Amino acid sequence: MTTPAAYGSWPTPLTSELVVAAAVRLGEVRVDSDGTVLWAEGRPSEGGRTQIVRRRADGTLTDLLPEGFDARTAVHEYGGAAWWVDGGTVWFANWSDQRLYRVDPDSATPTVVSPEPATPRGDRWADGVVAPDGSLVLVREQHPPGGGPAQVRNEVVRLHPDGEVDVLVTGPDFVTSPRLDATGGRLAWVSWDHPSMPWDDTVLTVRDLGSGADTVVAGGPGESVSEPRWQDDGSLMFVSDRTGWWSLYRWTPDDGVRPVLVEEAEIGVPGWTLGTSRHVTLPDGRVVAASRRAGYDRLLVRAPDGAVEVLDLPLSAAGSLQVAGPDAVVLVAGGPTHEASIWRVTIGEPEPEVLRPARDLGVDEGYLSAPEPIEFPSTDGDGAPRTAHALFYPPASVTHRGRDGELPPLLVVIHGGPTAAASPVLSVGVQYWTSRGFAVVDVDYGGSTGYGRAYRDLLKGAWGIVDGADCIAAARWLGEQGRVDARRLAIRGGSAGGYTTLAALARDDTPFAAGADHFGVADLEALAADTHKFESRYLDGLVGRYPEDRDVYVERSPIHHVERFGKPLIVLQGSEDAIVPPNQSQLIVDALRSRHVPVAYLLFEGEQHGFRRGENIRRALDAELSFYGQVLGFDLPAEEGIEPVEIER
């Protein structure tokens, strides 16, 4: 028997304490030459640092980094590929000083291996491979003393054991994925130049290190290439969207580029971080790849004769694939009813082996809301009709239900990027809301990944228009379907999603009753003038060239339309955010204060872009819930003891 109660007020075991309790962010996986599996764990309980964990064949787990070390690189600010392993030795970039360290098999003390930079954290390292001679080939990002984004250099270098550095590739604005073939005689890498982003136009090049001759393998205007991997036969496998979908191809000097696995689904992902791995090749030539269709990943196996098998696995999102034997791969994967885990999948066996299980939430599954993929009508930047996509989560509770005649409030969630995608993996952060009586819709607005390049390109020149239109369309459509209360719609997003939140609220016709801006962009001009190198020209494609198109920047910036704001807003910001600086949040808060629009503002000291510390994650969630309770009119469960957030009026 369930008890009727106001939506939003239901008591739940999925509290903010549970969100962070024993929580980890499982990152990249590596397999050493002896089959040992290692992976990264981001731990909110340890200040958000990233630990590297080694799992021996007998199941023994060992944390490799002592206190004070954090395997995280600041290359591109978003990082990725901060560590790698070979022969039992682990190399990693340390967050605090960004220098490169080595941990040997018989030592628990990291040893610094990169030279002292000219300025603190001035040399940043990532995406390394070990050459046959013991040197490292990797990406180095240099920040000269006193230099701005235009002076930052991204290069492929060779770091020798004595600390000497040879520059191998220089000139392009960005370089990633340096990969040596088995002999160490050929180097492949991906590059691109401003104003492109890695999901726009990249180039894959191969160099014969003996002769110095370069060969452009793929890429150029209108083609995004990524994830080059040398094969045992000397060919090069890579991902390209030349057909409109990120598919898999093989290159040889004699035959050129040939398709390997091409379908209307996405193997590639946008290159926000380095070191993505969505395809591997087993020793017998079978290719295993993660492929996304309609918002869900599948694991495919392509035989050498071209036959393709879809593995029957309980996953909906997968990444960081690595070969782990003649018939096996390891990967990070999760599903609608379980958080991400480290899996070993052996082809031909019915069940995967879980090497690092997700935490046991200890929660009745009746509290968990499963995502439902939905399609709904929307419009493009010119007003033409089209279809948009989202994942919808209805309220779920074992003990409570809504009162007769009432419908649940809706929380519209906007992912970041904006080229990212909604993830259909169990998120306690989503269940925090649905188990209290909220409905949630996670919108894959135009510009999102997973629906082909044409869908991704809908946002070109239309940021703040197409994304906002899709979020509003999703909310209105769900209201028209009678699934949510159209009078109690709220919108929330972080980073790029924070901008969309603000842009949607700064409309005369906004349907939203409230919003939550997590470190979002309020002033596009300020962002164009004050951001890091990786994104310093991103707005050229999303908005227009600056300052030539300044009028568009002004028109699209929520800060210039504060007169349209009339709905309550909560703003949450990290004090050390280098991607969306705190002044962006301060601008919008000051503007709303001046107009007496209800606003709550929380600034978290020491946080960067995205909250990593457990105590801050908890406070941000509970403060947002308190904010909605005050605005939408429901009480908070007394037993949780949530501290009310102050709303300035």
N, C-alpha and C positions, 0 to 999 in steps of 0.2 A: 504494500500500500504506500503510495507516495502522497506527500503533503503539498497542497497548493500554496504557492508563495509568489511574491512579485519577482518577475524576471530580473536577474542581476543580483538578487539578494540571497540566493541559495547558498547554504553552507556547503563546503566542498573539502575533500582531503587534498585537492590540487592547489595548495597554497603557494605563496611566494617562497616560503621556506623549502617546500618540496622542489620547486623549480631549480633551486641551486644546490640542494642537498645531494652530495656525492655526484653532482653533475660534472660532465666533462664534454669538451668539444673534441671529438675524434677527428684527427687530421690525416696527414699523409701516411701511407704505409710503405715500408721498404722490405725487401727480402735479400738477405746477405747471400754470399756465394755458397755457404754451407746449409742454406735453407732456413736459417734463423729469421724470424719475423720481428720487425720493429715498427712502431707507430708513434704518432704524436698525440698528446692529450693536453688540451687547454683546460686548466683547472681554476674555476672561479674561487674555490676555497683557498687557493694559494696565490691570491692577488691577480689571478688571470694568467699566470705564466704558463708557457708551453713546456711540458716535460716529454722526454723521449723514453719510451718503454721498450725493453727487449723481452721477447718471449722465447725461451729455449724449447727444444723439441719435447722435453718432459713436462712442459706447461709452466715452468718457473718464470715468474715475472720479476724484472729488475728495472728500477728507475735509474737512468744513466747520469742525469744531471744533478749535482749537489745544489743545495740551497744557494740562491743568488744568481743562478744561471737560468736563462729563458731562451729557448730555441725559436727565435722569431726574427725575421729580417724586415727591414724597412724599405727594401727596394720597391719602387713604385708606390710606397707608403702602404699598400695592401699586402705586400709580402708574398709568401708561398715559396716552396722549395728551399726552405731555410736550412735543411740538413740532408745528409746522405751517408751511406755506409758502404764499406768495401773491406773484405777480409777481417771483419771484426772491429775495424776502426771506424768511428763516427766523426764526421766533421759537421759543425753547426755554426750559424751566425747567432751571436748573443745579443739580445735586445738592448741592454743598457748601453753598451759601447759600440755595437754593430761590428765588432771584430770577429774574425773567424777563428774557431777553436777546434781542437782535436781531442777525442777521448779514445785512448788505446784500450785493447781488450783486457790488459792486466793492470789498468789504472782507473781510479775513480776520480782523478783530478784532471779537469780539462787543461790543455796546453794551448796557448795562443799561437797561431801560425801565420796570421796576416800582419803586414807591417803597420807600424803606428801611423795613423792618418795625420794629415796636416792640421785638421780641425776635429774636435770630438765628434764621433759618429759620422765623420765625413766620407769614409769609405764603407760601402755597404755591399754585401756578398750574397749570392743566391744561385740556385740552379746548377750545382756543380756535378761533374763526373770525374772519375779517377782515370788518368791516362796510363798506358802500359809502363811508362817510365816512372810512375809514382807522383807526377805532378798533377795539379788540379786544373781543369778547364771549366770556367764558370763565368757568371755575369758579375761585373763590378760596376757599381753606381757611385760616382765621385761627386761630392758636394764641396767645391772650392770655398775657402774662407771668405765670408762676406758675400758670396754669390747668390743670385736668385735662381729661379727655375731654369732660366735660359742658359745658365752656366753649368748646369748639372750634365755630366757625361755618363752615358751608358755604353759599356764596351764588353766584348768577350775577351777574357785574358787567360793566360796560363800562369798559375801560381806555383813556383818551384818549392821544394821542401826547405830551401835555405831562405825563403821569403822574397826572392827576386820575382818580379812580375814582368811578363812579356805581353804586350797588347797584340791580340790576334785580329780582332774586328773592331773598327772604329769608324765613325762617320754617320751612320744612321742615328736618328733620335732615340730609337729603342732597339734592343736586341734581347732575345730570350732563347731558351731551349738549345744551348750548345750541346751537340751530341757527336761523339767520336765513334767511328766504326770499330770493329773488333781489332783491326791492326793498329789503330791509332793514326792512320795515315790520311783519313778524310774527316773533315769537320762539317757538320750541318748546323745551320742556325736559322732562326726566324727574325726578321727585322721589319720596322715600319717607321714612317716619319710623320711629324705633325702636318696637317691637323687630324690625320687618321687615328683611329683607335684599333686595337688588335682584332676586333670583330668586324672592322670595315675593310681595310686593305693591308695585307702583309705580304712579305716575300720570303720564300724558302730558298736558301742558297747552300750549295755544297762547294767546299774548297779542297783541292788536293794539296795537302800540307807540304808535299815534296816539291811540286812545281809552282805552287802558289796560284794555280788557275782556279777561277771561280765559275760555277755553273748555276744559273738561275733555274731551279727545278719547277717552281709553281708560284702563283701569286701575282700581285699587281692590282691595278685599279679594279674594284668591284669583286675581289676575291680575298677571303679570309682563310689563311692557312695556319695550322698549328700542329703540335704534338708530333714532330718528326721522330722516328725510331728506326735505327738500323736493324736489318734482319741478318740472320746467320749466313744467308746466301749473298750478302753484299748489297741487296736492294734496300731502298728507303721507303718506309711506310709513313703516311702523314694524313691529316684531316684537312679537307677543303670544302668550301661551300659553293664551288663553281657551278653546281646544278641548282642552287637555291636552298640546299640542305647540307649541313655539315656531314659529309660522308668520308669514306676511307678509300685511299688510293695508294698505289705502289709505283715507285720510280726506279728505273735502271738506266745507265748511260746508253745502252743499246736500244731499248724499247720505249724509252720516255715514260710518260705517266699513263698508267692503266687503272681502271676502277677495280676495287676489291669488294666493297660493301656499300652499295648505293641504294637508298630508298627514301621515301618521304618521311624522314625522321631525323633526329639530330644526335650524332655521335659527339660532335664538338660542343664545347661550352664557351661562353665569353671569357676572355683572358684577363679577368680582374686580378687573379693571382697567378704566380708562376708555378710550373710543375704539375699542371693537370694531367691526368692519365686515364683516358677513357677507352683505350684499346691496348692489347698485348698479343703476342704471338707465342704459342706453345712450341716446344722443340720439334714437333712433327709438322709444323706449318699451319695448324689450326689457329684461326684468329678469334679471340674473345673480345667483345666490345659491348659497352653500355650504350643503349640507343633510346632516345626519348621520343615518345609519341603521345599526343593528347595529354601532356602534363605528367606522364608516368614513364619511368625508365624500365627497360627490359634488358636482360643479358642474352646476347646473341653469340652463337658459335658458328663460324664459317669454316667449312672443311676446305682442303686444297682443291677439291673438284668444284667448288662453288656452292655446294648445298649449305643452306642456312637453317639452324635449329634455334628456336627460342626456348631457353631453359625455364622450367616451371619452378620459380622461386618466389617466396613471399617478400619481394622487395619492390619498392616504388621509386627509389633514388639510389644511385650507385656512383662511386668514384674511386680514384686512386687504385686502379687495377695494377697488380703485379703478378708475374709468373711465380708459382710456388711448387713446381714439379712438372713431370711429364704430362699430367692431366689436370693440373690444379692451378687456380689463381686465388690470391687473397685480395680483398677489397674492403672499402667502407660502404656499408649499405644499411638502409632502414626501410621501414614499411609503415602503412597507415596505423598499425596497432603496436608498433614497437620503435623505439628510438634507434639511432644509428649504432651499429656494432661493427666489429672486425670479423669478417667471415673468411673461411677457406671453402671454396667451391671446387669439388672434384667432379669433372665431367663424367657422367654415367652413374654417379651415385645419387640417390633420391633426396638426401638431406644435406645442407651445408653444415660444416663444423663452425661453431662460434668460438673464436679465439679470445675475443674481448667482448663479453656480453654487455648489452645495455643494462643500466641499473634496474633493479627490481623496485618498481614504484610502490608495490604493496597496495594497489588501488583496484577496486572492483572495476572490471572492464565496462560495466554499465555507465561509468562516469566519462568514458572516452567517446568522443564524437569522431566518426570516420569522415574523411573528406569525400565530397561528391563533385566530380567534374561537371561544370555547367557551361553552356554557351548561351549568349544573350545578344540581342541586337544593340548596336552602337553606331557611331559615325566616325569617319576619318577626319583629317584636318580641314578638308573642304566641305564637310557636311554630307558626304556620300555614305549611304548605309553599308554596313559590314557586320561581321560577327566577331565578338570578343569572347575571352575565356576566363575562367576562374575556378577555384575550389571553394565549395560551400560546406560549412560545418554547422549543423543544427545544434541547439542546446541538448545537453545530455546529463542526466542525473539518476542515481539509484533511489534517492530519498525524496526528491521534490519534482514538482511540475508547475507549469504556469497556471495562473488563476483563470477561471472560465471567462471567455470573452476577450482575453488579452493575447497579444502577440509579442514575441521577444524583440528587444532592441537589437540592432545590427551594428557590428563593428566591421568597417571596411578596412582591410589591411593592405598596405601598398608596399611591395618589396622594394629594395634599393636597386642600385645599378645606374640607370634604370633598365639595363639589359639583362638583369637577373631573371629569376622565375620563382613562382610559388612552389614550395616543396611539399609533396604529399606524404612526408614522413611524420610520425607522431612527434608533436612538439608540446611539451608540458606548458610552454608559454601560451600556446593557443588554447589548450584544455583548461588553463587557468580561467579563461573567459567563458568557454562553452559550458563548463560544469557549474557555473554560477547562473546560467540562464541566458547568456548572450548567444546570438547567432553570429558567426564570423564568416566573411567572404574574403578570401585571399585572391586578389585580382591579378591575372596575367594580362595586363593592358597592352595595347599596341606598342611594340618596342621590346617586349619580353622575348626571352629565348625559349626554344622548344617547338616553335610553329613555323620554322623556315625563315629565310632571309627577308622575304617580302613583308612578313609580319613584323620582323625586327626593325625593318627600315621605315615602318609607319611613323616612327617618332622623329625621323630626320626633319629638322626645321619645325617640329611641332611639339616639343617638350612643353608641358604645361597646358596643352590643348587636348591631344589624343589621350594621354594618360588620365587626365582629369575627366574627360568625357566618358571613358570606360568605367571609371570608379563610380561616377554618378549614375551611369546606365545600369551597372550591376545593382546598385542600391535600389534604384527605382523599379527595376524589373522584379527583384525579389519582393518588394512591397506590393507590386501589382499582382504577383502570384499568391499573395496572402500568406507568405512564409515569414515575414518580419513586419514590425510596426513601422510604417513609413513616417511616423512623426518622431521616432526616436532612432535616428541614424547618426552614427559617429564614424569618424575617419581618423586613421592613425598611420604613421609611416616614419621611417628613419632615413637620414641622409637624402638621397634623391627622392625617396618616398615621403620624407618630410617636406620637401619642396612641393610635391604634388598635393599633399595635405593642405598646405598653405594656399596653393593656387586654387584648389577646389573650394576653400572657405572664402576666398576673396572674389567670389562671384555673386552677382545680384540674385541669381536663381539657385544658389546652393541649397540642396535639400538637407544638409547636415545640421544637426542640432549642437554638435560639439566636435572638437578635434584634439589630437595629440601629436605634437611635432617633436620627434626625436632627432636632435642635431641636424635639422633640415636647413635648406637654403632659403633665405628671405630676399636677398638682393643679388640678382645675377651679375650685375656689374661688379659688385664687391667680390664675388666668387671668381670672375674672370681676372680680376686684378690681384687676388690673394689666394692662390692655391698652389699645389705642388706640380712638378713637371708633368707627371703622367696624365693629369687631367687639365693641364693648362690650356689646351686647345680643344678640349672635348665639346665645349659649348658651340664651337664653330659649326658642328654638324647638327646639334640639337636645337640651337637657337639662331645663330648667324655669326658672321665675323664681327669682332669687336676691335675698334670702336665704329667701324663702318655702319653696322646695323644697331647702333646704340638705341634707336627708337624702339626696336623690337625688345631689347633687353629691358628697357624701362616698362614697356607695356606688359611684359610677362612677369615682372618682379612683384611678388605680393607686397613688398614694403612700399611700393608706390600706389597701392590701392587699399590702404588701411581704412579709407572711408567706407569700403564695402564690408569690412569685418564687423559682424555684430554677434557672432556666436562665440561662446566660451572656448578658450584654448588653454591647454597645458603644454609647456615647453620644457624639455629635458635635454641637458647638454653636458658634455665633458669639457673640463677646463683646459686639457692639453690636446684637443682635437686639431690635427694638422691638415685634415682634409676639408672639413667644414668648420672654420675657426669660430670660437665662441661669440665673436662680434656679430655673426649672422643671427644667432638667437637673441642676443641683446637688442639688436635693432628692432626686431618684431615685437619683443616684450615692451620696450620703451614706447613704441608707437601705439600699442594697444592700451598701455597705461594712460597715455595722453588723451585717449578717447574714452576712457572709462569702460572699455570692453573687458568683461571678466577674464582674468588671466592668472595662471599659476606658473611659477618658474622655479625649477630646481637645477642648480649648477653643481656637478659632481667633481670635486677636486681630484686631480691625478688621473682622471679617465681620458682615454683617447677616443678614436672614432669607433663607437660601439662599446657598450659597457661590458667589462670583463670581470670586475670584482663582485663577489657574491653579495656583499651588503648593498652595493649600489643597484644591482639587478633587482634585488628584493624591494628596495625603497622605490625604485622607478615604477615597478608593477603596481605596488600597493597605492602609491600616490595617484597613479592614473585611475585605478579603480575608485578611490575616494573621490576623485574629480568627477567621474561619471555618475557616481551615486548622488552627489550634490546637484549636478546639472540635470540628470534624467529622472531623479526623484525616487531612489530606492535606498534602503538601509543596508549597511555592511554587516556581515555576520559578527556578532559581538565577541565570539570566542577567539577570533583571530587577532584581536587587539590592534587593528590597523590604525596607525597614526593618521589622522585627517590631514589633507593637504590644504594649505591656505589659498583661497581664491581671492585675488584682489579685484575689487569692483569699483 
